[in-house]
Amino acid sequence: MLNNRNRRHLLQRLPALAALAWAGGCARTASAQSSASVLAKPIPSSGEPMPVVGLGTWITFNVGNDRVAQDASAEVIQAFFAGGGRMVDSSPMYGSSQATVGHGLARAKPAALFSAEKVWTSSSRGDGRGPAQIEQSRKLWGVPKFDLLQVHNLLDWEVHLPTLLEMKAAGRLRYVGITTSEGRRHREIEAMLRSQPIDFVQLSYNPLDREAEQRLLPLAAERRIAVIANRPFRQGDLLQSLARHKLPAWAASELGCDGWAQLVLKFIVSHPAVTCAIPATSSVAHVRQNLGAARGPMPDTALRQKIATHIAAL
């Protein structure tokens, strides 16, 4: 029989065990239950499993024609896929990041890429700017088609969203989404979550930026819309601030975290409505550490609140 202490321990671990079983119920049961595998959650609209840690490219992959920096980014991409990653996210707004992604993909030749791109251009219906930009992005990536296209920061979404939905209906795209960041335009995002047939929403979420918990995350869960969490580290500022403080002992003993990055990411991706977080990095060591957040125990509700309270107090 379980004593009270063991029973409490088991109850604390139930969310992580349930998440692992949830991912394993999809196509990768054996690997999802192995100690080396990364946690995956299903995309609500399809049930397709998605590793909970992806790879962002904002700033870090904007390296221009610097071949040394391009090759370093390619090593990050190779390490990301070798570690069990799948989703790579970029945008025409990110300078040369798309070309850098294409360079890295050509080297890595991943078997399980989930390509997440955006359309970001002022446009009017029928002027062709959106489709032309999407095609240019596809060529830069070097992929036959994108898995996910998102209207970046809702720019002219009334024009671009119908285009993306038409592409999906024609089989030239698998998923459609919208994005925002830094807490902007949440009311408009909420209205679109209620009214538009989208598969993904991307927004900012981390232990300090929690506004989305109030309405957007519950609504996304209700509407079966996947959530991508951007700016998990506040563009590095959060980790830089936390680096001045010692990681609490319970982060390692209860969650297996080896640093602040993993603790922050585990807080984010353990929210039931969050499908994936997309930290950006130019470091192979950091991408491996980020993927480590998708392994091992996940915080339950009480521990998530403990993480948020502790970080907010520092």
C-alpha positions in Angstrom: 0.0 0.0 0.0 1.1 3.6 -0.6 1.8 5.7 2.5 0.8 9.3 2.5 4.2 10.6 1.4 4.4 8.3 -1.6 0.8 9.1 -2.5 1.6 12.8 -2.5 4.6 12.1 -4.6 2.6 10.1 -7.1 -0.1 12.8 -7.4 2.6 15.5 -8.0 3.9 13.4 -10.9 0.5 12.6 -12.5 0.5 15.5 -15.0 3.8 14.5 -16.4 2.9 10.9 -16.6 -0.4 11.7 -18.3 1.4 13.9 -20.8 3.8 11.2 -21.7 1.0 8.7 -22.1 -0.9 11.2 -24.2 2.0 11.6 -26.6 2.6 7.9 -26.6 -1.0 7.3 -27.7 -0.1 8.8 -31.0 2.3 7.2 -33.4 5.3 7.1 -31.2 4.3 5.1 -28.1 7.6 3.3 -27.5 9.9 6.3 -28.1 7.7 8.7 -26.1 8.0 6.5 -23.1 11.7 6.1 -23.3 13.9 8.2 -21.0 15.7 9.8 -23.9 12.6 10.9 -25.9 11.1 14.4 -25.8 7.6 15.1 -24.6 5.1 15.7 -27.4 1.6 17.1 -27.3 -1.1 16.6 -30.0 -2.0 19.5 -32.3 -5.7 19.8 -31.3 -7.2 20.1 -34.8 -5.5 16.9 -36.1 -4.0 14.9 -33.2 -0.6 15.0 -34.8 2.1 14.9 -32.1 4.4 17.9 -31.7 7.5 18.1 -29.5 6.9 20.8 -27.0 10.2 22.6 -27.6 10.7 24.1 -31.1 13.3 26.4 -32.6 12.8 30.1 -33.2 15.0 32.1 -35.5 14.3 35.8 -34.6 17.6 37.7 -34.5 19.8 34.6 -33.9 19.6 33.4 -37.5 19.8 36.9 -39.1 23.5 36.6 -40.0 23.5 37.9 -43.5 26.1 36.5 -45.8 28.6 35.6 -43.0 29.4 32.0 -44.0 31.0 31.2 -40.6 27.8 32.4 -38.8 25.6 30.5 -41.4 27.6 27.3 -40.7 27.3 27.8 -36.9 23.5 28.2 -37.4 23.5 25.0 -39.4 25.1 23.2 -36.5 22.3 24.5 -34.2 19.8 23.1 -36.6 21.6 19.7 -36.8 21.7 19.5 -33.0 18.1 20.5 -32.8 16.9 17.6 -35.0 19.4 15.2 -33.5 18.0 16.0 -30.1 14.4 15.2 -31.1 13.2 18.6 -32.2 10.8 19.1 -35.1 9.3 22.6 -35.4 11.3 25.5 -36.9 9.7 28.9 -37.0 10.7 31.9 -39.1 9.3 35.0 -40.9 10.1 37.4 -43.7 10.5 40.0 -41.0 13.6 38.2 -39.6 16.1 39.5 -42.1 18.2 36.7 -43.6 16.9 34.1 -41.1 14.9 32.3 -43.8 18.0 31.8 -46.0 20.0 30.7 -42.9 17.3 28.1 -42.2 17.5 26.9 -45.7 21.2 26.5 -45.5 20.9 24.5 -42.2 18.1 22.3 -43.6 20.2 21.5 -46.7 22.9 20.2 -44.4 20.7 18.5 -41.8 18.3 16.8 -44.2 15.8 16.2 -41.3 13.3 13.4 -41.7 10.7 15.0 -39.5 10.7 18.8 -40.1 7.6 20.8 -39.2 8.1 24.1 -41.1 6.3 27.1 -39.6 6.5 30.2 -41.6 4.6 33.5 -41.8 3.3 36.0 -44.3 4.2 39.6 -43.4 3.4 42.2 -46.1 1.0 45.1 -46.6 -1.4 43.9 -49.3 -4.8 44.3 -50.9 -6.9 41.6 -52.2 -5.7 40.5 -55.6 -2.4 42.3 -55.7 -0.5 39.0 -55.3 2.0 40.3 -52.7 1.1 37.6 -50.1 1.4 34.6 -52.4 4.6 36.0 -54.0 6.2 36.4 -50.5 5.1 32.9 -49.5 6.7 31.5 -52.6 9.9 33.4 -52.0 10.0 32.1 -48.4 9.4 28.5 -49.7 12.4 28.8 -52.0 14.6 30.2 -49.3 13.7 27.3 -47.0 14.1 24.8 -49.9 10.9 22.9 -48.9 8.1 21.6 -51.3 5.5 23.3 -49.1 5.0 24.6 -45.6 3.3 22.8 -42.8 2.1 25.9 -41.1 1.6 29.5 -42.4 0.7 32.3 -40.0 -0.4 35.8 -40.5 2.5 37.7 -38.8 1.3 40.2 -36.1 -2.1 40.2 -37.9 -0.8 42.5 -40.6 -3.6 42.8 -43.2 -5.0 39.5 -41.9 -8.3 40.2 -43.7 -6.4 39.7 -47.0 -3.9 37.0 -46.0 -6.1 34.7 -44.0 -8.4 33.8 -46.9 -5.3 33.1 -49.0 -4.0 30.7 -46.4 -7.3 29.0 -46.0 -7.5 28.5 -49.7 -4.0 27.0 -49.8 -5.0 24.6 -47.0 -8.2 23.6 -48.9 -6.2 22.9 -52.0 -3.7 20.7 -50.1 -0.8 23.2 -50.5 -0.6 23.9 -46.8 -1.4 21.8 -43.7 -2.2 24.3 -41.0 -3.2 28.0 -40.7 -2.4 30.4 -37.9 -2.1 33.9 -36.6 0.5 35.6 -34.4 1.1 38.3 -32.0 3.8 39.1 -29.4 4.6 41.1 -26.3 1.0 41.3 -25.3 -0.2 43.3 -28.3 -3.7 43.1 -29.8 -5.0 40.5 -27.4 -8.6 41.7 -27.8 -8.4 41.2 -31.6 -6.7 37.9 -31.2 -9.5 36.8 -28.9 -12.2 37.8 -31.4 -10.4 35.8 -34.1 -10.0 32.8 -31.9 -13.8 32.8 -31.6 -14.6 33.5 -35.2 -11.9 32.2 -37.6 -11.2 28.6 -38.6 -7.5 28.6 -37.6 -5.4 25.8 -36.3 -2.6 27.7 -34.5 -2.2 30.9 -32.5 1.3 32.2 -31.6 1.7 34.6 -28.6 4.1 35.6 -25.9 4.0 33.6 -22.7 6.5 33.0 -19.9 6.5 33.1 -16.0 6.5 36.9 -16.1 4.2 37.5 -19.1 1.0 35.7 -18.1 -1.8 37.8 -19.5 -2.6 35.1 -22.0 -3.7 32.9 -19.1 -6.7 35.0 -18.4 -8.7 34.6 -21.6 -6.6 33.5 -24.6 -5.2 30.2 -23.4 -8.5 28.9 -22.0 -10.3 30.0 -25.2 -7.7 28.3 -27.4 -8.2 25.1 -25.5 -11.9 25.4 -25.8 -11.7 26.0 -29.6 -9.1 23.2 -30.1 -6.5 25.7 -31.4 -2.8 24.9 -30.8 -0.7 27.5 -29.0 2.9 28.4 -29.8 4.6 30.4 -27.1 7.1 33.0 -28.4 9.6 35.1 -26.5 9.9 32.5 -23.7 13.1 34.2 -22.4 12.0 37.7 -23.3 14.7 37.8 -26.0 17.3 36.6 -23.5 16.6 39.4 -21.0 14.8 37.0 -18.6 17.7 34.5 -18.5 20.2 37.3 -18.1 18.4 38.6 -15.1 17.9 35.1 -13.6 21.6 34.3 -14.1 22.4 36.5 -11.1 20.5 34.1 -8.8 21.1 30.5 -7.8 18.7 28.0 -9.3 16.5 26.7 -6.5 17.3 23.2 -5.3 13.8 22.0 -5.9 14.1 22.8 -9.6 16.7 20.0 -9.9 15.2 17.6 -7.3 11.6 17.8 -8.4 11.9 18.6 -12.1 15.4 17.5 -13.1 16.3 21.0 -14.4 20.0 21.8 -14.9 19.5 25.6 -15.4 17.0 28.5 -15.5 16.2 27.9 -19.2 14.8 24.5 -18.5 12.8 25.7 -15.5 11.3 28.5 -17.6 10.5 26.2 -20.5 9.0 23.6 -18.3 6.7 26.2 -16.8 5.5 27.3 -20.2 5.0 23.9 -21.9 3.3 22.3 -18.9 0.3 24.7 -19.3 -2.4 22.4 -20.7 -3.2 24.8 -23.6 0.4 25.3 -24.7 1.5 23.1 -27.6 5.0 24.3 -28.2 7.5 26.9 -27.1 10.0 28.3 -29.6 13.2 29.6 -27.9 15.7 31.1 -30.4 19.4 30.5 -29.9 22.7 30.6 -31.8 24.4 28.0 -29.5 24.5 24.3 -29.9 24.9 23.9 -26.1 21.8 26.0 -25.5 19.6 24.2 -28.1 20.5 20.9 -26.4 19.7 22.4 -23.0 16.4 23.8 -24.3 15.4 20.4 -25.6 16.2 19.0 -22.1 13.2 20.8 -20.9 11.0 18.4 -22.9 12.3 15.5 -20.9 11.7 14.3 -17.4 9.0 15.4 -14.9 6.7 18.3 -15.7 5.3 20.7 -13.0 1.8 20.3 -11.8 -0.5 23.3 -11.1 0.9 23.9 -7.6 4.5 23.7 -8.8 3.8 25.9 -11.8 2.6 28.6 -9.4 5.7 28.1 -7.2 7.9 28.7 -10.3 6.1 31.8 -11.3 6.0 33.2 -7.7 9.7 32.5 -7.2 10.8 34.1 -10.5 8.6 37.1 -10.0 10.1 37.7 -6.6 13.8 37.8 -7.9 
